[in-house]
Amino acid sequence: MRKLSTASRFAERELHGFDESGTEERIVVWIERKEGGMWAVGRAVNPQHRPSDEPRADDYVFEGHELEDVLEQANGILDDDARVSEDDGRPEHIRPFTRKELLGPLERWFFGR
């Protein structure tokens, strides 16, 4: 299996829960920078069971140019998934994505430092 470079992923969060059959599942939510100045929010369930780290097209739940829009979408997904995990009996405190945590990687990505 060939691993994908996740260099364009600027932030990532992991949650845990159960699927409909009661099997544990791992949910990964991330923010990445794409070509053309686009931001993207991705969400994958049990990506560790996939043959590759390459995100699938349906993993992307939002794409846009504005950082604030991406933060709003990503944090909304985190809130929803955290609520479901809590309802499943797996309460987790997940830090929200912040503008500050994305600016450092953005500067390194943009300026090549």
N, C-alpha and C positions, 0 to 999 in steps of 0.2 A: 504494500500500500504506500502510495506517495503522499507525503504530508504537504499541505498547502501552507505557504508562508502567511502568517496572520499579521504581517507588518502594517497593513492598512487598518487593522482593528485598533481603535484608540482606547476603548473601554469595554469591559465585559463583566457580566454578573451571572451567577449561577444560583438556581433555585431547585428545590426538590419537592416532589409530591408523589402522587399515586395516579395511575391511569384508571380507566373504567373497571378493569378486572382486579384492581388492588395491587398491581405490580408497581414497584418503585420506578420513578422516572426522574430524569435530570433535564432541566430546562436551562438553556443558555440564551441570554439576550446580550446583544452587542451593538456598538456603534462603530461604524467604519467610514473611512473616506474613500470615495470612488473617483475614477477618472472624470475629468470635466468639472471638478469642484463640487461634486454631489456628495452629500452625506447619506448614509443608509443605516437603517435599524434592521437588525436581523434577529430572528428567534428560531431556535431549533430544539426539538425534543429528542432526547437520547442520541445526540450526535456521535457518541462514542461507539455506537453500533453500526455506523456507516462505514463503507469501504474506503472513504477518503474524507479529509477535513474540508474539502471543497464545498462551500455553501450551495444549496440548490436554489433555483430561481424562486420557489415558493417559500423559502426561508425569509426572504425580504418582505417586511411588512410596511416599510415606509422609505421613500427616497425624497430628498429635497435639498435645496440650496441653503436654507436658513438654519443655523445652528440651534436657535431657540425652538424651532418647529421640531427638529430631531430630538432634542431633549424632552420636549413635551410628549412626543409619541413614545419614546423609549421608557420614560418614567411611568406613563400610563400603562404600558404593558407590564412593567415590574409590579405596579400596584395591583393590577388584575390577577397576575399569577401568584403574588404573595397572598392575596385574599383567598384564592382557590386552595393554595397549600395549607393555609390556616384552617379552612373549612374541612380539609382532609386530615386534620390533626397533626400537621407538620408546620407549626408557626415558625417563621424565619424573619429576622430583621435584615432587610436588604437595603444597603445604602443607595440612595437615588444617584443617578448620573448627574454630574455638575459641569457647568461651563469651564470652570477652573481646571478640572482634571483633563479636559480635552484640549485645552490651549497649549500645554507643553508638547504633547505628541504632534499637534498640528504644526507648531513652529519647527520641530525637528523634521517632520515630513516635508514641509514647504521649503525650508532653507537647507535641508540635507545635513543637519547637525546631529 
